[in-house]
């Protein structure tokens, strides 16, 4: 052990010496690398300075050429031959006087950046220019076109330095390109730094080599510093190498290294000798005695418990005491182990016998589990097959049942319209019964399909932002005919500022319609009160819809089974009032899916109160589809109920005649739907084109360029989703509004693919007519121009307008807006007040002083609070202010409709609305 410790100490001393040598050599190499890095930074700075000088000389040369009257005259007269000769003469003149610049070519381009004339050096290539420079210049607009552009580029492995200078001052008439050789200009580095210079191309070939550059291998006394300039595209243009003599510096480093290593060797040897002496006296001898005692115990277990006496430092003494205590404890344990050995032998025999029995039972259990697993897998596969068969059957049956029902409803509506003109009341009554029965049967089928989807877990939510007040008004307008038939009276208590809600609009509307229908059915001739409130409950914001009637009421026993499928209060209720008992079940499932519930308070003879409670979700930031949904709902408030009055007014003032120019393309594989749509739209003054398949629809869309397209989803061959995607990918067809008219419930897919509206069959003719007229009206007017310097706000406004069916363009500055207006005056301007170079006040002043533009309507959008003087100034120009921080998309779209809707806009109008962020 003593030898091992001594050897270890010596090895550690040797390792210390080796480490000292490595540290010294590392420091030497680090110092040399630091010299090289610092020198490369100096080269980089010098190269950068030379490029700036090259750019300035080229720019001065360009300024001299730009002021050449002959050059401008040739460019103005488009005399390419004269300009070629003139440029060649100028090229040789400036080639001599350019100093450190070696010209490769001079070129003149017209203002569309097409080559007009070029002169090149005899040694230059026809490709001696930077193609990317012209692409960068083409992207510049406005004042940016007046700035000079420089670029270092690489063409076919050779570097060029190009400068592009506009000709003609503020009105650019063309561009002058000056191309120079950067390698030639960088040769001055050799004289500036006094060191040998080598410049290599990217392919390794030498562009320039100093006569003093070593031809053989470099010695260790010199350092090569390399610098690699990069092009505009981030590519390596060429490599600059300079030699620096570091022999004196390396000699100083070697002297310091040798001194450091010598001192480290001496100190390591002294420490090794001292450590060996101390360890031998204080630790090695006592440990040897303990080791001898361990060997004795290994040979004879009776030696356990004998005390070992040693002397040494405190740690060794404590080790000896612990050793003695351990041997005493081991002696006790050894004696106990011997006594327990026989007992354990007996227990082992007993356990072996038990394990044999357990193994037999385990093998039998595994066989049972495996058989049960196979049975369960077979049952699961059978259940999945049955579920798939059920889903396929329901999908096919729903389509097969609803298709003829839609035809019955559509044809009955068409016949009713014709009989109203012929004054045949008896036939009209019979048709109304057919129409009512058809819709009732369709409602029952839809309820059964909804319940089936709920039970299968396949009912999905389509959450969107919508205005609650608008939804309530639409529901009340829809329920009014039913209430009039039952002599019911409805009262609505809903604040107009109830706000928006992020939820599934269709499911909330269906649930409320079910509650209102039941309330009217079970309280004939009575009053129904619909109350809507927002409130805070346990820190959670909620919205409550309460429907209260004064009808027959229910007992507690009837209430307990109210939300069970296919059940009503009792059998007499079914016989007297009809129904399947599915409406409340489906409504409760819809509310539960949205995190809410339905509560009931009722007593026999005292009426009932049903309350839907839903949580108010924060929802995501309003995207394009959601803005379009809010805009559609807000704009359509009351429009469906007033559809017939609107159509009559249009016929009175001659608007129907204007629609004769509008073509509606109906794409549907059902011939009954095509016939009903053709009859209905033709009566309203539209030119109707019919397509029986997706392929025929695309072909007619290309040929006819219709104003609006109605599109079914389920069709053989090319389905509606594929047709919609193809329309939006075609530049000639992408702006045609597409209205999805189908029995498939997938609104999210329709809006995400670009549809402007999603309507369900059977056809609601008033609503369909309203949507078509809106789309036709928007496409018949010019675009809306958005003047906004903030990119996000600009995109947000365009998304909102596109979702409502408007065509819009956007610019980022007032100057660009005037350029746009001069070419194509828009129908309306959305103007931001805070813009660079020219603010909204200056823009309005110039706009109103131009007789051609003063009548364009303007809606001003302000991002800050304006003073009273500024507000008065806007009002003087017929302007009012919109706050960006309080934006209400519905109201903003209503203002736009008021200014550029069906009626002609008032002259010089600047309107106000509130708009959201």
Residue pairs with C-beta under 8 A, 6 or more apart in sequence:
1 284
1 287
1 288
1 291
2 280
2 284
5 276
5 279
5 280
5 284
6 276
9 272
9 275
9 276
9 279
10 272
12 272
13 268
13 269
13 271
13 272
14 268
16 264
16 268
17 261
17 264
17 265
17 268
20 260
20 261
20 264
20 265
21 261
23 260
24 256
24 257
24 260
24 261
25 257
27 253
27 257
28 250
28 253
28 254
28 257
31 249
31 253
32 223
32 246
32 249
32 250
32 253
35 223
35 244
35 246
35 249
36 223
36 224
36 225
36 244
39 223
39 225
39 242
39 244
40 225
40 226
40 227
42 193
43 189
43 193
43 225
43 227
43 240
43 242
44 227
46 189
46 192
46 193
47 186
47 189
47 227
47 229
47 240
50 100
50 185
50 186
50 188
50 189
51 152
51 161
51 182
51 229
53 100
53 185
54 100
54 101
54 161
54 180
54 182
54 185
55 150
55 161
55 163
57 98
57 99
57 100
57 101
58 101
58 150
58 161
58 163
58 178
58 180
59 148
59 163
59 165
61 94
61 98
61 101
61 178
62 148
62 163
62 165
62 176
62 178
63 165
64 94
65 71
65 90
65 94
65 106
65 176
65 178
66 165
66 167
66 176
68 86
68 90
70 86
71 83
71 86
71 87
71 90
71 108
71 167
72 167
72 168
72 173
73 79
74 80
74 82
74 83
74 86
74 117
75 83
75 108
75 110
75 116
75 167
75 173
75 174
76 173
78 116
80 116
80 117
83 108
83 116
83 117
84 117
84 118
84 119
87 106
87 107
87 108
87 117
87 118
87 119
88 119
90 106
90 119
91 103
91 105
91 106
91 119
91 120
91 121
94 103
94 106
95 102
95 103
95 121
98 180
100 184
100 185
100 188
101 180
101 184
101 185
102 121
102 180
102 181
102 184
102 185
103 121
103 178
103 179
103 180
104 120
104 121
104 124
104 128
104 160
104 179
104 180
104 181
105 118
105 119
105 120
105 121
105 124
105 128
105 129
105 177
105 178
105 179
106 118
106 119
106 120
106 176
106 177
106 178
106 179
107 115
107 117
107 118
107 119
107 129
107 176
107 177
107 179
108 115
108 116
108 117
108 118
108 167
108 174
108 175
108 176
108 177
109 115
109 116
109 134
109 174
109 175
109 176
109 177
110 116
110 173
110 174
110 175
111 168
111 172
111 173
111 174
111 175
113 134
113 137
113 138
113 175
116 174
120 126
120 128
121 128
124 179
125 155
125 156
125 158
127 155
127 156
128 155
128 160
128 179
129 155
129 160
129 162
129 177
129 179
130 151
130 152
130 153
130 155
130 160
130 162
130 179
130 232
131 153
131 155
132 151
132 153
132 232
132 233
133 149
133 151
133 153
133 162
133 164
133 177
134 164
136 149
136 151
136 232
137 145
137 149
137 164
137 175
140 147
141 816
142 813
142 815
142 816
145 166
145 172
146 166
146 170
146 172
147 166
148 163
148 164
148 165
148 166
149 163
149 164
150 161
150 162
150 163
150 164
151 161
151 162
151 231
151 232
152 159
152 160
152 161
152 182
152 229
152 230
152 231
152 232
152 237
153 159
153 160
153 162
153 231
153 232
153 233
153 237
154 160
154 202
154 231
154 233
154 235
154 236
154 237
157 201
157 202
157 203
158 201
159 181
159 182
159 183
159 201
159 229
159 231
159 237
159 238
160 179
160 180
160 181
160 182
161 179
161 180
161 181
161 182
161 185
162 177
162 178
162 179
162 180
163 177
163 178
163 179
163 180
164 175
164 176
164 177
165 175
165 176
165 177
165 178
166 172
166 174
166 175
166 176
167 173
167 174
167 175
167 176
168 174
182 229
182 237
182 238
183 199
183 207
183 208
183 238
186 199
186 208
186 240
187 197
187 199
187 208
189 197
189 240
189 242
190 196
190 197
190 210
193 242
195 242
195 243
195 244
196 210
196 212
196 213
196 214
196 242
196 243
197 208
197 209
197 210
197 213
197 240
197 241
197 242
198 206
198 208
198 209
198 210
198 213
198 240
198 241
198 242
199 206
199 207
199 208
199 209
199 238
199 239
199 240
199 241
200 206
200 207
200 238
200 239
200 241
201 207
201 238
202 236
202 237
202 238
202 239
207 238
212 243
213 243
214 222
214 243
218 224
218 243
220 250
221 245
221 246
221 247
221 250
222 243
222 244
222 245
222 246
222 247
223 243
223 244
223 246
224 241
224 242
224 243
225 241
225 242
225 243
225 244
226 239
226 240
226 241
227 239
227 240
228 236
228 237
228 238
228 239
228 240
229 236
229 237
229 238
229 240
230 236
230 237
231 237
282 312
282 313
282 316
283 312
283 313
283 315
283 316
285 312
286 310
286 311
286 312
286 316
286 319
286 320
287 316
287 319
289 308
289 310
290 308
290 310
290 319
290 320
290 323
293 303
293 306
293 308
293 323
296 303
297 303
297 304
297 327
301 334
304 327
304 328
304 330
304 331
304 334
305 327
305 328
305 331
306 327
307 324
308 320
308 323
308 324
309 320
310 316
310 317
310 320
311 317
312 320
387 456
390 452
390 456
391 456
391 458
394 449
394 452
398 445
398 449
398 743
399 714
399 743
401 445
402 442
402 445
402 446
402 743
402 761
403 670
403 672
403 743
405 438
405 441
405 442
405 445
405 762
406 442
406 670
406 672
406 673
406 743
406 761
406 762
406 763
407 670
407 672
407 673
407 676
408 434
408 438
409 435
409 438
409 439
409 442
409 762
410 672
410 673
410 676
410 762
410 763
411 672
411 676
412 431
412 434
412 435
412 438
413 435
413 676
413 765
414 676
414 679
414 680
415 431
416 428
416 431
416 432
416 435
417 683
419 427
419 428
419 431
420 428
439 762
442 762
444 580
444 582
447 580
447 582
447 583
447 586
448 580
448 582
450 459
450 582
450 586
451 565
451 582
451 585
451 586
453 459
454 586
454 589
459 589
459 593
461 504
461 507
461 593
461 594
462 504
462 505
462 506
462 747
462 748
463 502
463 503
463 504
463 594
463 617
463 619
464 502
464 503
464 504
464 505
464 625
464 626
464 629
464 630
465 500
465 501
465 502
465 619
465 622
465 626
465 627
465 629
465 630
466 500
466 501
466 503
466 505
466 629
466 630
466 633
467 499
467 500
467 630
467 633
467 634
467 637
467 890
468 494
468 498
468 499
468 500
468 501
468 532
468 543
469 494
469 495
469 496
469 497
469 498
470 633
470 634
470 636
470 637
470 890
471 505
471 508
471 509
471 633
472 492
472 494
472 530
472 532
473 637
473 638
474 509
474 633
474 636
474 637
474 640
474 641
475 509
475 512
475 513
475 516
476 490
476 492
476 530
477 638
477 640
477 641
478 513
478 640
478 641
479 490
479 513
479 516
479 517
479 520
480 490
480 641
482 488
482 517
482 520
483 489
483 490
483 520
483 528
486 520
486 521
486 524
486 525
487 524
487 525
488 519
488 520
488 523
488 524
488 525
488 526
488 527
488 528
489 526
489 527
489 528
490 516
490 520
490 527
490 528
490 529
490 530
491 527
491 528
491 529
491 530
492 529
492 530
493 529
493 530
493 531
493 532
494 530
494 531
494 532
495 532
498 532
498 534
498 543
499 534
500 630
501 508
501 543
501 614
501 616
502 616
502 617
502 618
502 619
502 620
503 594
503 614
503 617
504 590
504 593
504 594
505 629
505 633
506 747
507 590
507 593
507 594
508 545
508 590
508 594
508 612
508 614
510 586
510 587
510 590
511 586
511 587
511 590
511 591
511 598
511 612
512 530
512 545
512 547
512 612
514 583
514 584
514 586
514 587
515 545
515 547
515 587
515 610
515 612
516 528
516 530
516 547
517 583
518 583
518 584
518 610
519 528
519 547
519 548
519 549
519 551
519 608
519 610
520 528
520 549
521 577
521 579
522 549
522 551
522 552
522 577
522 608
523 549
523 550
523 551
523 552
523 607
524 551
526 549
526 550
526 551
526 607
527 549
527 550
528 547
528 548
528 549
529 546
529 547
529 548
529 549
530 545
530 546
530 547
531 544
531 545
531 546
531 548
532 543
532 544
532 545
532 546
533 543
533 544
533 546
534 541
534 542
534 543
534 544
534 616
535 541
535 542
535 543
535 544
536 542
540 615
541 615
541 616
542 596
542 613
542 614
542 615
542 616
543 613
543 614
543 616
544 611
544 612
544 613
544 614
545 611
545 612
545 614
546 609
546 610
546 611
546 612
547 609
547 610
547 611
548 607
548 608
548 609
549 607
549 608
549 609
550 606
550 607
551 607
551 608
552 604
552 605
552 607
553 602
553 603
553 604
553 605
553 606
553 607
553 608
554 562
554 569
554 600
554 602
554 603
554 604
554 608
555 603
555 604
558 569
558 570
559 600
559 602
561 567
562 569
562 584
562 600
563 584
563 585
563 588
563 598
564 581
564 585
565 581
565 582
565 585
566 580
566 581
566 582
567 581
568 574
568 577
568 579
568 581
574 581
584 598
587 598
587 612
588 597
588 598
591 597
591 598
591 612
591 613
591 614
594 614
594 615
595 614
595 615
595 617
596 612
596 613
596 614
596 615
597 612
597 613
598 610
598 611
598 612
598 613
599 610
599 611
599 613
600 608
600 609
600 610
600 611
601 608
601 609
601 611
602 608
602 609
620 626
622 630
622 889
622 916
623 799
624 799
624 800
624 802
624 803
625 748
625 751
625 752
625 803
627 796
627 799
627 800
627 803
627 889
628 751
628 756
628 799
628 800
628 802
628 803
628 804
629 751
629 803
630 889
630 890
631 800
631 803
631 804
631 889
631 890
631 893
632 757
632 803
632 804
633 890
634 889
634 890
634 891
634 893
634 894
635 774
635 804
635 890
635 893
635 894
635 897
636 767
636 770
636 771
639 646
639 767
639 770
640 764
640 766
640 767
640 770
641 766
643 765
643 766
643 767
643 769
643 770
644 766
646 770
646 773
647 684
647 769
649 655
650 656
650 659
655 902
656 684
656 685
657 685
659 684
659 685
659 686
659 773
659 776
660 685
660 686
660 687
661 687
662 686
662 687
662 707
662 708
662 776
662 780
663 686
663 687
663 688
663 689
663 704
663 705
663 706
663 707
663 708
664 681
664 686
664 687
664 688
664 689
664 706
664 707
664 708
664 709
664 710
664 772
665 689
665 690
665 691
665 697
665 700
665 701
665 704
665 706
665 708
665 709
665 710
666 673
666 674
666 677
666 678
666 681
666 688
666 689
666 690
666 691
666 710
667 691
667 693
667 694
667 696
667 697
667 709
667 710
667 711
667 712
667 715
667 720
667 723
668 674
668 677
668 691
668 692
668 710
668 711
668 712
668 715
668 741
669 692
669 693
669 712
669 714
669 715
669 716
670 712
671 692
673 712
673 761
673 763
674 690
674 692
676 763
677 688
677 690
677 710
677 763
678 688
678 690
680 763
680 765
681 688
681 772
682 688
684 769
686 772
689 700
689 704
689 706
691 697
691 699
691 700
693 715
693 716
693 717
693 718
694 715
694 717
694 718
694 719
694 720
694 722
694 723
695 717
695 718
697 709
697 711
697 723
698 718
698 723
698 726
698 727
700 706
701 709
701 727
701 733
701 736
702 730
702 732
702 733
705 732
705 733
705 736
706 736
707 736
707 737
707 775
707 776
707 779
708 736
708 737
708 738
708 739
708 772
708 775
708 776
709 727
709 736
709 737
709 738
709 739
710 738
710 739
710 740
710 741
710 768
711 720
711 723
711 724
711 738
711 739
711 740
711 741
711 742
711 755
712 720
712 741
712 742
713 719
713 720
713 721
713 740
713 742
713 743
713 744
713 746
714 720
714 742
714 743
714 744
720 740
720 742
720 744
721 749
721 753
724 738
724 740
724 750
724 753
724 754
724 755
725 753
727 733
727 734
727 736
727 738
727 754
728 734
728 753
728 754
734 754
735 779
735 807
737 756
737 775
737 778
737 779
737 805
738 754
738 755
738 756
739 755
739 756
739 757
739 758
739 759
739 768
739 771
739 772
739 775
740 750
740 755
740 757
740 758
740 759
741 759
741 761
741 763
741 768
742 760
742 761
743 760
743 761
745 760
747 758
750 758
751 758
756 771
756 775
756 803
756 805
757 771
759 767
759 768
759 771
774 805
775 805
777 901
777 902
778 804
778 805
778 806
778 807
779 805
779 807
781 827
781 900
782 807
782 824
782 825
782 826
782 827
783 806
783 807
783 808
783 809
783 824
783 826
783 827
784 801
784 806
784 807
784 808
784 809
784 826
784 827
784 828
784 829
784 830
784 896
784 900
785 808
785 809
785 810
785 811
785 817
785 820
785 821
785 826
785 828
785 829
785 830
786 794
786 797
786 798
786 801
786 808
786 809
786 810
786 811
786 830
787 810
787 811
787 813
787 814
787 817
787 829
787 830
787 831
787 832
787 835
787 843
788 794
788 797
788 810
788 812
788 830
788 832
788 835
788 861
789 812
789 813
789 832
789 834
789 835
789 836
790 832
791 812
793 832
793 884
793 917
794 810
794 812
795 810
796 917
797 808
797 810
797 830
797 915
798 808
798 810
800 889
800 892
800 893
801 807
801 808
801 896
802 808
804 893
804 896
806 896
809 820
809 826
811 817
811 820
813 835
813 836
813 837
813 838
814 835
814 837
814 838
814 839
814 840
814 842
814 843
815 837
815 838
817 829
817 843
818 846
820 826
821 847
821 853
821 856
825 852
825 853
825 856
826 856
827 856
827 857
827 900
827 905
828 856
828 857
828 858
828 859
828 896
828 899
828 900
828 905
829 847
829 856
829 857
829 858
829 859
830 859
830 861
831 840
831 843
831 844
831 858
831 859
831 860
831 861
832 840
832 861
832 862
832 863
833 839
833 840
833 841
833 860
833 861
833 862
833 863
833 864
833 866
833 881
834 840
834 862
834 863
834 864
835 843
840 860
840 862
841 870
841 873
841 874
844 858
844 860
844 874
844 877
844 879
844 910
845 877
847 853
847 854
847 856
847 858
848 854
848 877
848 908
854 907
854 908
855 907
855 908
857 899
857 900
857 905
857 906
857 908
857 909
857 910
857 911
858 879
858 909
858 910
858 911
859 882
859 892
859 895
859 896
859 899
859 910
859 911
859 912
859 913
860 874
860 879
860 880
860 881
860 882
860 910
860 912
861 882
861 884
861 915
862 881
862 882
862 883
862 884
863 884
863 885
866 874
866 881
871 881
874 880
874 881
874 910
877 910
878 908
878 909
878 910
879 910
880 910
880 911
880 912
881 912
882 892
882 912
882 913
882 914
882 915
883 914
883 915
884 915
884 917
885 917
886 914
886 915
886 916
887 913
887 914
887 915
887 916
887 917
888 913
888 914
888 915
888 916
889 915
889 916
891 913
891 914
892 913
892 914
892 915
894 913
895 911
895 912
895 913
898 911
899 905
899 906
899 909
899 911
